[in-house]
Each structure stands twice: as structure tokens, then as C-alpha cells.
Amino acid sequence: MKRNQYIFLGMVFIAIPSLVQAQTQPKDTTLNRTVVVEQEYNPIIMDAAKVNVLPKVEEPVVNKKEVEYAVSSTPASNIPAGTMQAYTGKETQATSHPGYVRLGYGNYNNLDAYANYLFRLSDRDKLNVNFNMAGMKGTLDMPSYRTSKPDEWDAFYYRTRAGIDYLHQFNRMNLNIAGHFGLSNFNYRPYSIFNKQKFTSGDMHVGLKSTDETLPLQFQAETNLLLYNRQQGFPAINKLGVTETQVRTKGNVTGMINEEQLIGIAVEMDNLLYDPRQMGSCYKETLFHNRTTVNLNPYYELNDDSWRLHIGANVDLSFKNGKSFYVSPDIDLAYIFSDSYVLYARATGGRLLNDFRRLEQINPYACFSHPITDTYEQVNARIGFKASPVNGLWFDLFGGYQNLKNDLYPYMSDITGGQGGVFTDYGQTDSYNFHAGAQISYAYKDLFSFAADATYYHWDADDPNVDSETVNYNDALLMKPQFKLGLQIEARPIHALSLNISYQYISRTEPYFFTGAKLPAVSNLGLKATYNLFKGVSIYAKADNLLPGLSDPRHQFRRRTEFPILNRITFSLI
């Protein structure tokens, strides 16, 4: 009991000071205060700034390691015998297949044969051999100048070419020796004064070309012997025809001014001789003249990041062949805006040698009853713009002017007496044209490609045969093109198959004087498919002139006579 009393008394003594203190403090009125808000309160939260502290990078301390060298002597017998040799390995490029063979045959006895093989005799010696033959033989419909019905023409034309080319590489130059042979067999149209024709040609070539870029001057020189025989010609010439022997010598020397500039001079001389034993002396003097032509071509070139310049001149001299002296430009300028935009201008010219080879290319059926002088291109100028706005796409816009002196053109002539007959002769006059056109091409990887070109021509020419003021006809313009169009499309739907579509269109400038109708336009549609059977072997089929033939009753001309259909299946071996 007493214990409880003591506890109670202790608690009372502890509480008394607290009570006394409570009585002495003033009354707290905080909870009873009135707060008056005079305006809205917008709290603002300050942005927190992050403190970026980069750690201090201390460079590593590298202590030099003490190296102890062995100073004890080593017997020589322990050193490996022999010394290390220089690296003698050879890096070789993968070589292409050395040979190629193509064989094809189609309707109208169309023949397509080509073979080529490269013999690598040594690291410095190469020998290339090639052969090709192409042509046709079949019955074609021909316009008749005697009746309204077409004539049947048992036509044939075969060309054979063969060549051999040898190359030897010296330390500072290359030696090239080559020889070629050509044969053309064909017959003439019905009612021609000729029957069959044979052209035989051959040439031999020897040339040297420098290959050491450290030489102060680079040079190239060659000499050629060219032989050409026309078995038959004008009726006054016997069946042996006439032989043309041509010696052609060419040289070119260039010297570098610096890495971007050079100067050079080129020279070419042609000597043409005709065999007098194969014709009477009177015909030799009236039809064929031995002659010499010389061309000098000094020039300057600049090639830097933006400009491509070639500035020169052609100085032509001729002896016993018309005008003896001509000068024409030799200029080629190109400014590159970037890798894909080019503005260019060209102005060239020079002599076009009317030898037997060029006459065959112009018109193999033509003959001549008078002397033929060389054609001279006084100027062939063009200005254009090339661009590639997107990858794989290229286009070219251009316009130009061409002036030709003694331009060569074929025309029909006839012989009276007996049954008569016709033949194609050559005429010459001055001609010129303005032209404008465009080219475009696009390629997408190896799957698809497209190319097209179109050119419009405005021709004019002096006509020595008729009075142009009274007759609205000019022989010299009959075969001149007025509009040319070309198209090529190639697709590869699968890796082994290639499909090709081609189209060619050429319209003529001048109409016939006796009908008022122009020659029918060339309109040739072609298809080709190639399939790779396996590596190195493929087959192809080709067809030309697939559009239906058209006829004009005013001159009874059938287009079939110009381009027979060609269907070929070819085995190609590599």
C-alpha cells in the first residue's frame, strides 16, 4: 500500500512544474487568424539544372622496361644459312575467253558466220585471227520501169572478210603487223547493163606506237598497202576491171606541256595508183587519175576538272584531184558543270577520200562514166547539251550545220540502142544541211535498257543537171534523209534469256520528178531473242522487216525489195 502511495506522490511532484509553466505563457491565437487573399497566386517551379561533371582522365603512366641484352658470343654455325629473298609472286588478271564462234542461217538463204580467236604466244606476243561471212540469195519483187507489174529479181549478195593481227610488246613501244582480205559477190537488178560483180580487196599494215609515258614525246607511225580490184565496171572496160593500189602513211607526235595540257601534230599521206594494163589508155585518162593527198593536223589539248578542249586545224593538199588546197577546223570543246551535266561544241572537217572502198559503202551497185573527185567536208558543226539527272538516264540535245564540197550521190542513168538498159551512176555537187535532234538512253541494272534517237534534216544542194528555177526536182537530194528515228529496247526477264526490239525509220527529202512521189521510207522492225544454254554456249533467233510491205501505184515500188526478212537461229560458242 505504501508503495503505491510513494509512486503517486512522485508523479505529483513531476507534474507541478509543467502546470506552473502553462499558466504563465500567453494564449496562442495562431489557429484563429484570418487570411485575406488580394490576388491569384501562381506558383512557379524553377528549372532544375543538371550538373555535368566529367571525370578527370589521367594519362597512364608507362614505365620503361629495362631490357637486358645477351652479350655472350654465339658460334656462327648457329646462324641459319641463306638470306631472305624478295617477293617474286605474280598477280594475274582473269582472262576472257580467247575464242568466239557464231553461226546462223535463215530464209532467203541468209547466212551469218563469224569466228575469232586470240593466240597468246607469250607475255609479249599476241596473234588474233578472225573470219566472217554474211549475205543472202533469194527471189525479190522489183519495180519495173517497163511494165506496171513488178519484176522478179534472183538477187544475191555475199560478203566475206578475213584478217590476221600480230602484236609484239617491246619495253617502250608496240609493234603491230596485220593483213586483211575482202570479197564481195553480187548481181544487178533486172534490165541492168551489168550482170554480176566482184570486188576483191586486201591490205597489209605495219605500225609502231610508244608505250613509255616517261618519254618526252609520244609517237605513233604506220604504213599501209591497200589493194582493190573491181572485176567489172563500165562496159568499155574489159572483164578484168580496174585495180586500185593505195599507199597510206600516217604519223602522230605529241608532247606534254604539263599534266593537263599537250600539243601534237598528225600527218597522213595517200598515194593512189591505177593499173593502165587493164584498160585502154583513153579510159584511164578520162575515168581514173593517179593522185596524192596530204593532210596536216596540228592541235592543242586541255583536260582539267571542268574543261575538255581540242583545238586544231586540218590542212589538206591534193595533187591531180580537183582543188589543191583546203583548210577546215578541228575543234572539240566540252564544259562539265558536274559529273552529270556537259555543254559541248564541235566543228570538224577534212577530206573524204573517194577510193573504191568508200564507193562500195555508199552504193555497191553504182558505176561511173566520168572521173570522181574527192569530197571535202568544209565544216561539220554541232552544239549540244548532255545530262544525266537520275542514275542510269542520259539524254543529248543537239543542233548543227554541215557543208560538203563535191558531195557524192547516186542517180539512175540509161543506155539506148539494142534492148537498152539502165545503171546507177555517180554525180557530184555541193550540198549542205541544218539538222537538230535528240538522243536518250536508260539502263536499270542488268535487267532493262532503252535507247532512242531522232534527227531532222533540212537539205539543199546545187544541181548541175537541171534548172532548179523551172524544175522542182534535184537528183542530189533524192536519197538524202529528211527524218531519222532509231529505237532499241532490251530486257532480261531471267538471267539466261535476253530479248531485244529494234526499229529504224528513215524518210527521204526529194520526190521523183516524173511522179511527184517520194521514195518510200525505210521502216524496219526487228526482234531478237538470245538464250544461254550453259556457260559459253547460247542460241539466238532474229527476224527483220516484220512490218507489212507498202506499195505506191505511182511508181510500183514495193518495200520488200529493200529489206528482206531475216530469220536466224544461231549457235554461239565461246
HELIX and SHEET records of a PDB file:
HELIX    1   1 LYS A    2  THR A   24  1                                  23    
HELIX    2   2 THR A   30  ASN A   32  5                                   3    
HELIX    3   3 ALA A   76  ASN A   78  5                                   3    
HELIX    4   4 ASN A  107  ASN A  109  5                                   3    
HELIX    5   5 PRO A  276  GLN A  278  5                                   3    
HELIX    6   6 SER A  281  LEU A  287  1                                   7    
HELIX    7   7 PHE A  356  ILE A  362  1                                   7    
HELIX    8   8 ASP A  475  LEU A  477  5                                   3    
HELIX    9   9 ARG A  559  THR A  561  5                                   3    
SHEET    1   A23 GLY A  99  GLY A 106  0                                        
SHEET    2   A23 ASN A 110  ARG A 120 -1                                        
SHEET    3   A23 ASP A 125  MET A 142 -1                                        
SHEET    4   A23 ASP A 151  GLN A 169 -1                                        
SHEET    5   A23 MET A 173  ASN A 187 -1                                        
SHEET    6   A23 LYS A 196  SER A 210 -1                                        
SHEET    7   A23 LEU A 217  ARG A 230 -1                                        
SHEET    8   A23 VAL A 242  MET A 256 -1                                        
SHEET    9   A23 GLN A 261  TYR A 274 -1                                        
SHEET   10   A23 ARG A 291  ASN A 303 -1                                        
SHEET   11   A23 TRP A 307  PHE A 319 -1                                        
SHEET   12   A23 PHE A 325  SER A 338 -1                                        
SHEET   13   A23 TYR A 341  LEU A 352 -1                                        
SHEET   14   A23 THR A 375  ALA A 387 -1                                        
SHEET   15   A23 LEU A 393  ILE A 415 -1                                        
SHEET   16   A23 GLY A 421  TYR A 444 -1                                        
SHEET   17   A23 PHE A 448  ALA A 461 -1                                        
SHEET   18   A23 PRO A 481  ILE A 494 -1                                        
SHEET   19   A23 LEU A 497  ARG A 508 -1                                        
SHEET   20   A23 VAL A 522  PHE A 534 -1                                        
SHEET   21   A23 VAL A 537  ALA A 543 -1                                        
SHEET   22   A23 ARG A 568  LEU A 573 -1                                        
SHEET   23   A23 GLY A  99  GLY A 106 -1                                        
SHEET    1   B 2 SER A 551  ASP A 552  0                                        
SHEET    2   B 2 PHE A 557  ARG A 558 -1                                        
END                                                                             
